[in-house]
């Protein structure tokens, strides 16, 4: 099949985000996009070998074939590592020091797909470090003519990947932990089964069948509408806690024994507190949307909290620059220095399981375990369409300046702090919209202020 003579889809530019390529298939991303991106990726950087991985989405096999063809037509060797979660691609890139791609739309619904590109060492490409140049190249559709066509190699890294995680996750427990695991029909299921077989964890699987149509819930486990099944099962069963993964297993959501969703920042605070015992005075990264509980936990335990822009590429960049050992994002991404500075839902799950196992003999539930960090209530992220993002952001700032806040900070949006509540409003990268979160020690107050801010933003 000849991909290079086909036309790009009309809306392909919408698929180019700050730190990946992701859009609706086939109107924003299709095989032509995948083929040309592969050729541009090789031409722009001169790679000799490129790793290729994919998830279980229905369009992933054909996008993989197109991407492999693009690599080979550019004169490089395509190293096919088959279906694996996104952290698995990061492991491959980091351990082999090769560039690569994973074909996935991560937490997006079934009609989406995408391309996550990394340089050797699992360093993500962003608009500034290569995606912008790649977009220009695929639009021009002029590529170098190599002397010979590249080869195709197939390499299985599954066992090495499993061994890598096992080495980082071995722990003992007074009794086996009982955990309900919702894989969401994504790539986490097979991996969790292999790992937990050798650990003191008895898992009850939920939606472990690989299915790119996501028949049981959408991919994003942090949304309340996608948590109904796991919450119901936790309430009816006898479990220590529950976890739910997104489609490519780079996100993981936690639930206590009663089925209550745990704010990801509280989980991050728990992890940071444990890491600070091992690494005193270490640095930990967060974003404007991360709960205040995370930052306060780090400071209280003698660490340094560093603020990054929202988005995995910006967190990883700051972690590398400042030699931070851990990062937490409100969207259920958790980043580890000793995992090539990348995010992994599986490693996070096993880290929390190991920490919980340390006190399981006390017979205190998971809710008690997390309570020291769950000091605030944070509303869900709300997206509000506006005509002019800059003007709307200025209007909301001006409005709250008149109410004498404790502080107003301008970094990746606007953070306004009052003594009993605080909120963050920032621009959407992909839409004519603002998004915001409110937090307070008092749930009723946070919800009240959420309603007020929403009404004001709608006026803009």
LINVENVEN-V514007 format. One record per run of one state. SS is the DSSP state (a for helix, b for strand, c for the rest). FROM is the first residue (numbers start at 1). TO is the last residue. If there is no record, write none. Layout:
ss = [SS & SS]
from = [FROM & FROM]
to = [TO & TO]
//
This chain:
ss = [c & a & b & c & b & c & b & c & a & c & b & c & a & c & b & c & a & c & b & c & b & c & b & c & a & c & b & c & a & c & b & c & a & c & b & c & a & c & a & c & b & c & b & c & b & c & a & c & b & c & a & c & b & c & a & c & b & c & b & a & c & b & c & a & c & a & c & a & c & b & c & b & c & a & c & b & c & b & c & b & c & b & c & a & c]
from = [1 & 12 & 16 & 17 & 21 & 26 & 29 & 30 & 31 & 46 & 49 & 55 & 60 & 74 & 77 & 84 & 86 & 97 & 99 & 104 & 112 & 120 & 123 & 125 & 127 & 141 & 152 & 155 & 158 & 170 & 177 & 183 & 188 & 197 & 201 & 207 & 224 & 227 & 228 & 237 & 241 & 246 & 252 & 256 & 261 & 263 & 264 & 279 & 283 & 287 & 292 & 301 & 304 & 308 & 312 & 323 & 326 & 330 & 333 & 337 & 340 & 342 & 344 & 345 & 358 & 360 & 363 & 366 & 372 & 377 & 379 & 382 & 386 & 389 & 402 & 407 & 411 & 414 & 418 & 422 & 428 & 433 & 441 & 443 & 459]
to = [11 & 15 & 16 & 20 & 25 & 28 & 29 & 30 & 45 & 48 & 54 & 59 & 73 & 76 & 83 & 85 & 96 & 98 & 103 & 111 & 119 & 122 & 124 & 126 & 140 & 151 & 154 & 157 & 169 & 176 & 182 & 187 & 196 & 200 & 206 & 223 & 226 & 227 & 236 & 240 & 245 & 251 & 255 & 260 & 262 & 263 & 278 & 282 & 286 & 291 & 300 & 303 & 307 & 311 & 322 & 325 & 329 & 332 & 336 & 339 & 341 & 343 & 344 & 357 & 359 & 362 & 365 & 371 & 376 & 378 & 381 & 385 & 388 & 401 & 406 & 410 & 413 & 417 & 421 & 427 & 432 & 440 & 442 & 458 & 460]
//
